[in-house]
Amino acid sequence: MALMAGLRVPARALLRSGCWLRGAALAGAEAAAGLGAGVRRFGSQRVLVEPDPAAGVAVVKLKSPPVNSLSLELLTELVISLEKLDNDKTFRGIVLTSDLCGVFSAGLDLTELCGRSPAHYAEYWRALQELWLRLYLSGLVSVAAVNGASPAGGCLLCLSCDYRVLADSPSCVIGPNETRLGIVAPFWFKDCMVNTVGHRAAEQALQLGTLFPPAEALRVGLVDQVVPEDQVQSTALAAMARWLAIPDHARQLTKSMMRKPTADRLAKHREADVQSFVSFVSRDSIQKALQTYLEKLKQKG
Ligand SMILES: CC/C=C\C/C=C\C/C=C\C=C\CC(=O)SCCNC(=O)CCNC(=O)[C@H](O)C(C)(C)COP(=O)(O)OP(=O)(O)OC[C@H]1O[C@@H](n2cnc3c(N)ncnc32)[C@H](O)[C@@H]1OP(=O)(O)O
């Protein structure tokens, strides 16, 4: 741990801030490329939105150090940003990526699932459902530029997008590792897996809690492209251009036809799903398993 301005800041977070410095340099490059002129970044504390109105695309960056775990705050801020972009006719597509080095998203924030009240668990789960439904059914083209590890809930975010580009680095693992924590992915995560990689591959990955390295993720169809780390965003933007070449109304109706039945399974039973989660996560055995996992993570650090 390093001490900074009276706050305990993990050394890893300071290292990752190297990415933010690189981000500042990139901002200069963007300005030089014309993005700066009259185009302003917006967003919130944990979600940075870099709009390119001329292209109709916004790059949405998760920036909740140290690992972009999906806290209630991050979920809420992401929903708000997506809603804003969905309702703004300027935009036809988003690239979802991470502003941190080496991590796309660590999945659900385990501190939200440990030692809290049933009311808190319910609020948290509703926020996660809201984010998934909004992203999964968004009329915008969504491309995930997966520039870091993306376990469990991080993988769900990627699967909710239309297209996935993963960085070719051994640390960039992606997959549904829930069972390894002693927990169970919700049925709508399972459905997303099945829709993406097929029943057999999904069943194996979900039961075994597999975290796929890039080449395996590509082979199984969990991601669509694997490219060198420094080409993830440009490749995502190139993919976006291909998707944007299709008329919106035809693509959107097709997307809805493909995805609505899956989304409706949750939309029609949201409250039952909340209650099922609350009773599952409140069990002593699950609380113990989550605490133990969280402690192991902290000791590793
Ligand atoms: C009946 C059924 C009904 C409904 C469904 C029921 C239940 C479903 C319930 C839950 C579903 C959950 C899905 C999930 O997403 S669970 C989360 C799974 N995520 C993980 O396993 C990832 C764990 N993290 C890592 O593997 C690594 O941190 C990493 C690869 C992402 C990054 O590695 P680094 O070496 O770069 O960083 P670390 O040193 O490991 O971590 C830094 C720091 O961050 C803390 N942390 C990491 N991950 C999480 C997390 N997910 N939540 C909270 N905090 C996390 C870690 O402890 C370190 O903290 P300190 O700095 O030491 O304090």
The ligand as an SDF file (V2000), in Angstrom:
LIG
                    3D

 63 65  0  0  0  0  0  0  0  0999 V2000
  -30.6520  -19.3420   -7.1060 C   0  0  0  0  0  0  0  0  0  0  0  0
  -29.9980  -18.4540   -8.0910 C   0  0  0  0  0  0  0  0  0  0  0  0
  -30.5180  -17.0630   -8.0570 C   0  0  0  0  0  0  0  0  0  0  0  0
  -29.8330  -16.0530   -8.4120 C   0  0  0  0  0  0  0  0  0  0  0  0
  -28.3670  -16.1430   -8.6840 C   0  0  0  0  0  0  0  0  0  0  0  0
  -27.6400  -16.3690   -7.4320 C   0  0  0  0  0  0  0  0  0  0  0  0
  -26.4410  -16.0090   -7.1950 C   0  0  0  0  0  0  0  0  0  0  0  0
  -25.5930  -15.3240   -8.1610 C   0  0  0  0  0  0  0  0  0  0  0  0
  -24.6820  -14.5210   -7.3460 C   0  0  0  0  0  0  0  0  0  0  0  0
  -23.6640  -13.9020   -7.7750 C   0  0  0  0  0  0  0  0  0  0  0  0
  -23.1490  -13.9020   -9.1170 C   0  0  0  0  0  0  0  0  0  0  0  0
  -21.9100  -13.3490   -9.1900 C   0  0  0  0  0  0  0  0  0  0  0  0
  -21.2140  -13.1400  -10.4150 C   0  0  0  0  0  0  0  0  0  0  0  0
  -19.8900  -12.4410  -10.1340 C   0  0  0  0  0  0  0  0  0  0  0  0
  -19.5200  -11.5870  -10.8840 O   0  0  0  0  0  0  0  0  0  0  0  0
  -19.0210  -12.8560   -8.7280 S   0  0  0  0  0  0  0  0  0  0  0  0
  -17.4600  -12.0340   -8.8840 C   0  0  0  0  0  0  0  0  0  0  0  0
  -16.5110  -12.9250   -9.5960 C   0  0  0  0  0  0  0  0  0  0  0  0
  -15.2720  -12.2400   -9.8040 N   0  0  0  0  0  0  0  0  0  0  0  0
  -14.0890  -12.7870   -9.5900 C   0  0  0  0  0  0  0  0  0  0  0  0
  -13.9690  -13.9330   -9.2050 O   0  0  0  0  0  0  0  0  0  0  0  0
  -12.8890  -11.9100   -9.8460 C   0  0  0  0  0  0  0  0  0  0  0  0
  -12.0410  -11.7830   -8.6360 C   0  0  0  0  0  0  0  0  0  0  0  0
  -10.9260  -10.9060   -8.9280 N   0  0  0  0  0  0  0  0  0  0  0  0
   -9.8410  -11.3250   -9.6080 C   0  0  0  0  0  0  0  0  0  0  0  0
   -9.7310  -12.4290  -10.0740 O   0  0  0  0  0  0  0  0  0  0  0  0
   -8.7610  -10.3270   -9.7730 C   0  0  0  0  0  0  0  0  0  0  0  0
   -8.9840   -9.2770   -8.8600 O   0  0  0  0  0  0  0  0  0  0  0  0
   -8.6340   -9.7300  -11.1850 C   0  0  0  0  0  0  0  0  0  0  0  0
   -8.1240  -10.7950  -12.1590 C   0  0  0  0  0  0  0  0  0  0  0  0
   -9.9570   -9.1670  -11.6800 C   0  0  0  0  0  0  0  0  0  0  0  0
   -7.5870   -8.5780  -11.1330 C   0  0  0  0  0  0  0  0  0  0  0  0
   -6.3870   -9.0780  -10.5630 O   0  0  0  0  0  0  0  0  0  0  0  0
   -5.3150   -8.0520   -9.9470 P   0  0  0  0  0  0  0  0  0  0  0  0
   -4.1560   -8.8780   -9.5030 O   0  0  0  0  0  0  0  0  0  0  0  0
   -5.0740   -6.9690  -10.9100 O   0  0  0  0  0  0  0  0  0  0  0  0
   -6.0580   -7.3840   -8.6990 O   0  0  0  0  0  0  0  0  0  0  0  0
   -6.2800   -8.0270   -7.2400 P   0  0  0  0  0  0  0  0  0  0  0  0
   -5.0410   -7.8190   -6.4560 O   0  0  0  0  0  0  0  0  0  0  0  0
   -6.7530   -9.4170   -7.3510 O   0  0  0  0  0  0  0  0  0  0  0  0
   -7.4720   -7.1450   -6.6960 O   0  0  0  0  0  0  0  0  0  0  0  0
   -7.2960   -5.7630   -6.3550 C   0  0  0  0  0  0  0  0  0  0  0  0
   -8.2600   -5.4110   -5.2560 C   0  0  0  0  0  0  0  0  0  0  0  0
   -9.5830   -5.5630   -5.7620 O   0  0  0  0  0  0  0  0  0  0  0  0
  -10.3320   -6.4640   -4.9170 C   0  0  0  0  0  0  0  0  0  0  0  0
  -11.2730   -7.2150   -5.7670 N   0  0  0  0  0  0  0  0  0  0  0  0
  -10.9840   -7.9770   -6.8230 C   0  0  0  0  0  0  0  0  0  0  0  0
  -12.0940   -8.4880   -7.3680 N   0  0  0  0  0  0  0  0  0  0  0  0
  -13.1170   -8.0400   -6.6320 C   0  0  0  0  0  0  0  0  0  0  0  0
  -14.5300   -8.2200   -6.7060 C   0  0  0  0  0  0  0  0  0  0  0  0
  -15.1290   -8.9610   -7.6520 N   0  0  0  0  0  0  0  0  0  0  0  0
  -15.2870   -7.5990   -5.7810 N   0  0  0  0  0  0  0  0  0  0  0  0
  -14.7420   -6.8410   -4.8150 C   0  0  0  0  0  0  0  0  0  0  0  0
  -13.3860   -6.6210   -4.6980 N   0  0  0  0  0  0  0  0  0  0  0  0
  -12.5940   -7.2220   -5.5980 C   0  0  0  0  0  0  0  0  0  0  0  0
   -9.2570   -7.3450   -4.3000 C   0  0  0  0  0  0  0  0  0  0  0  0
   -9.7480   -7.9210   -3.1380 O   0  0  0  0  0  0  0  0  0  0  0  0
   -8.1610   -6.3510   -4.0590 C   0  0  0  0  0  0  0  0  0  0  0  0
   -8.5260   -5.6030   -2.8920 O   0  0  0  0  0  0  0  0  0  0  0  0
   -7.4210   -4.9770   -1.9290 P   0  0  0  0  0  0  0  0  0  0  0  0
   -6.7240   -3.9460   -2.7450 O   0  0  0  0  0  0  0  0  0  0  0  0
   -6.5030   -6.1010   -1.5220 O   0  0  0  0  0  0  0  0  0  0  0  0
   -8.1980   -4.4330   -0.7860 O   0  0  0  0  0  0  0  0  0  0  0  0
  1  2  1  0
  2  3  1  0
  3  4  2  0
  4  5  1  0
  5  6  1  0
  6  7  2  0
  7  8  1  0
  8  9  1  0
  9 10  2  0
 10 11  1  0
 11 12  2  0
 12 13  1  0
 13 14  1  0
 14 15  2  0
 14 16  1  0
 16 17  1  0
 17 18  1  0
 18 19  1  0
 19 20  1  0
 20 21  2  0
 20 22  1  0
 22 23  1  0
 23 24  1  0
 24 25  1  0
 25 26  2  0
 25 27  1  0
 27 28  1  0
 27 29  1  0
 29 30  1  0
 29 31  1  0
 29 32  1  0
 32 33  1  0
 33 34  1  0
 34 35  2  0
 34 36  1  0
 34 37  1  0
 37 38  1  0
 38 39  2  0
 38 40  1  0
 38 41  1  0
 41 42  1  0
 42 43  1  0
 43 44  1  0
 43 58  1  0
 44 45  1  0
 45 46  1  0
 45 56  1  0
 46 47  1  0
 46 55  1  0
 47 48  2  0
 48 49  1  0
 49 50  1  0
 49 55  2  0
 50 51  1  0
 50 52  2  0
 52 53  1  0
 53 54  2  0
 54 55  1  0
 56 57  1  0
 56 58  1  0
 58 59  1  0
 59 60  1  0
 60 61  2  0
 60 62  1  0
 60 63  1  0
M  END
$$$$
